[in-house]
Amino acid sequence: MDGVTAPVRVVLVDDDQLVRVGLRLLLSGDDGIEVVGEAGDGLEAEGVIATTAPDVVLMDIRMPRCDGLVATERELRRRPDLAVLVLTTFEGDDLVLGALQAGARGFLLKDTPPHELVQAVRSVAAGRSILSPSVLDRVIAFAARPGGERATEHDDGAEERQLLGLLTERETEVALAVANGASNAQIAAQLYVGLATVKTHVGHVYEKFGVDNRVQLALVVHAARRGRSAG
């Protein structure tokens, strides 16, 4: 009917059945979310996702037969619009970056408070990226140190510095704030502008950098900073 928003369709992928039961009970308690399928590993998820056509997949990492990183990359090749939200007990740098490189839209730990998990599902379904605070800190720290994700033997950050040069003064302020882990609301308060204005600036930065989430933006900024300090 007109004016009625369809619920977010979710598939749960986790090899622990008790975890899946808990997630189903939690998410099904929200009127705006519908759990449409479950799978015990990445291989089983292939058929479930194809059959149910979800908006969001809650994906564990460590699973038998086919892990979450492989499954995420495979499913996003087939459906680039699918939102994969990794939910795991593991937060090692290699797993976090592996998930983001595979195309996951979010990375949360299983100790995330229930109301935050529900909101995260809604957020990634709406196209936003979500990271647990501790995970974001690790990604930024990893990007900032020598030998980080974008660094190579011949990479002095020149490309990233050129990208920063494309930004207006206010876009640069916003990009730096995002790279430091600030939310849109925090940036709005820091710069004394409206939230809608911040969102507009963030969108412009995404477009100029050729990225689609805050983590990728942070990696570009920190690579540029690293190159400047090295020079």
Secondary structure, 3 states (H helix, E strand, C coil): CCCCCCCEEEEEECCCHHHHHHHHHHHHCCCCEEEEEEECCHHHHHHHHHHHCCCEEEECCCCCCCCHHHHHHHHHHHCCCCEEEEEECCCCHHHHHHHHHHCCCEEEECCCCHHHHHHHHHHHHCCCCEECHHHHHHHHHHHHCCCCCCCCCCCCCHHHHHHHCCCCHHHHHHHHHHHCCCCHHHHHHHHCCCHHHHHHHHHHHHHHHCCCCHHHHHHHHHHHHHHHHHC
